Amino acid sequence: MAIWLAVILIVIALIIGLVGGFFLARKYMMDYFKKNPPINEEMLRMMMMQMGQKPSQKKINQMMTMMNKNMDSNMKKSK
C-alpha cells in the first residue's frame, strides 16, 4: 500500500470520527438537559426572592411553562 493512500485513509477516518463524536455528544447533552433541566422551581423561587419579588406558585408555574416551551422549541429548531 502506498504511503499517500495510508495518509488519506487516516485523515478520512479522523474526520468521520470527529463528525460522529460531535453528533453523539450533541444528542447526549440534549437528552441530559431534557431529563435534568438547568433551572427548577426552587431555583426560580430563590431568584425571584433575591430580586425582591414575592413568588406566588402561579407565577412560578407560568415561568416554568414558558421556559419548558422555549426549550422544546429550541430543540425542534436544532433537529
C-alpha positions as CSV (number, residue, x, y, z in Angstrom):
1,M,0.0,0.0,0.0
2,A,1.3,3.4,-0.9
3,I,2.1,5.8,1.9
4,W,-0.1,8.5,0.4
5,L,-3.1,6.2,0.4
6,A,-2.5,5.4,4.1
7,V,-2.3,9.1,5.0
8,I,-5.6,9.8,3.1
9,L,-7.3,6.9,4.9
10,I,-6.1,8.1,8.2
11,V,-7.3,11.7,7.6
12,I,-10.7,10.4,6.3
13,A,-11.1,8.2,9.4
14,L,-10.2,11.1,11.7
15,I,-12.8,13.4,10.0
16,I,-15.5,10.7,10.3
17,G,-14.6,10.1,13.9
18,L,-14.8,13.9,14.7
19,V,-18.2,14.3,13.0
20,G,-19.6,11.2,14.6
21,G,-18.4,12.2,18.0
22,F,-19.8,15.7,17.7
23,F,-23.3,14.4,16.9
24,L,-23.2,11.7,19.6
25,A,-22.1,14.3,22.2
26,R,-24.8,16.7,21.0
27,K,-27.6,14.1,21.3
28,Y,-26.3,13.0,24.7
29,M,-26.4,16.6,26.0
30,M,-29.9,17.3,24.6
31,D,-31.2,14.2,26.3
32,Y,-29.4,15.1,29.5
33,F,-30.9,18.7,29.6
34,K,-34.3,17.3,28.8
35,K,-34.2,15.0,31.8
36,N,-32.3,17.4,34.1
37,P,-33.3,21.0,33.3
38,P,-30.8,23.5,34.5
39,I,-33.4,25.6,36.4
40,N,-36.1,24.1,38.6
41,E,-38.9,25.6,40.6
42,E,-36.8,26.1,43.8
43,M,-34.1,27.9,41.9
44,L,-36.8,30.2,40.3
45,R,-38.3,30.9,43.7
46,M,-34.9,31.9,45.1
47,M,-34.1,34.1,42.2
48,M,-37.4,35.9,42.5
49,M,-36.9,36.4,46.2
50,Q,-33.4,37.8,45.6
51,M,-34.9,40.3,43.1
52,G,-37.3,41.5,45.8
53,Q,-40.4,39.8,44.4
54,K,-42.9,37.7,46.3
55,P,-43.0,34.5,44.3
56,S,-46.5,33.0,44.0
57,Q,-47.0,29.4,42.9
58,K,-48.9,30.7,39.9
59,K,-46.0,33.0,38.8
60,I,-43.5,30.2,39.2
61,N,-45.7,27.7,37.2
62,Q,-46.0,30.3,34.4
63,M,-42.3,30.9,34.3
64,M,-41.5,27.2,34.3
65,T,-44.1,26.6,31.5
66,M,-42.5,29.4,29.4
67,M,-39.0,28.0,29.9
68,N,-40.0,24.5,29.0
69,K,-41.9,25.7,25.9
70,N,-38.9,27.7,24.9
71,M,-36.5,24.8,25.4
72,D,-38.8,22.5,23.4
73,S,-39.0,25.0,20.5
74,N,-35.2,25.4,20.5
75,M,-34.7,21.6,20.4
76,K,-37.1,21.3,17.5
77,K,-35.2,24.1,15.6
78,S,-31.9,22.3,16.1
79,K,-33.0,19.0,14.8
